[in-house]
């Protein structure tokens, strides 16, 4: 499996190792491949390709 991470204002595809899964909340633990503090894309970001320029905004 992989995730999209934002680094240097662009997206990059990163391989990850998954751990525990919670079927109730649909959350999945990532045990390796990213670091604490990395910004990951999720949900509606599925159509974004590696190298796409992005800007991080604040929560609304």
C-alpha positions in Angstrom: 0.0 0.0 0.0 1.0 3.6 -0.4 0.0 7.1 0.6 0.4 10.6 -0.9 2.6 12.9 1.2 3.2 16.6 0.7 6.9 17.5 0.7 8.5 20.7 -0.7 5.1 21.9 -2.0 4.5 18.9 -4.1 2.9 15.5 -3.7 4.9 12.3 -3.6 3.8 8.6 -3.5 5.3 6.8 -0.5 5.1 3.0 0.3 3.9 2.2 3.8 3.4 -0.8 6.1 0.0 -1.0 7.7 -0.7 -2.2 11.2 -3.9 -2.3 13.2 -7.3 -1.6 11.6 -10.4 -0.4 13.4 -13.5 -1.6 11.4 -15.8 0.6 13.4 -14.0 3.9 12.5 -12.3 2.6 9.3 -9.0 3.9 10.6 -5.7 2.1 9.8 -2.4 2.4 11.6 0.7 3.1 9.5 3.7 1.5 11.2 6.4 2.5 8.7 7.1 4.6 5.6 6.2 8.0 7.0 7.3 10.1 9.9 5.3 11.8 12.7 4.5 15.3 11.4 4.4 14.4 7.7 1.3 15.8 5.9 -0.7 13.1 4.1 -3.5 13.5 1.6 -6.7 11.5 2.2 -10.3 11.2 1.0 -11.1 13.4 -2.0 -7.4 13.7 -2.9 -7.5 10.3 -4.6 -7.2 11.7 -8.1 -4.0 13.7 -7.4 -0.8 12.3 -9.0 2.8 12.4 -7.7 4.5 15.8 -8.4 1.3 17.8 -8.3 2.0 21.3 -6.7 -0.1 21.8 -3.6 -0.5 24.4 -0.9 -1.5 23.5 2.7 -4.3 25.6 4.2 -5.6 25.9 7.7 -8.5 23.9 9.1 -12.0 25.5 8.7 
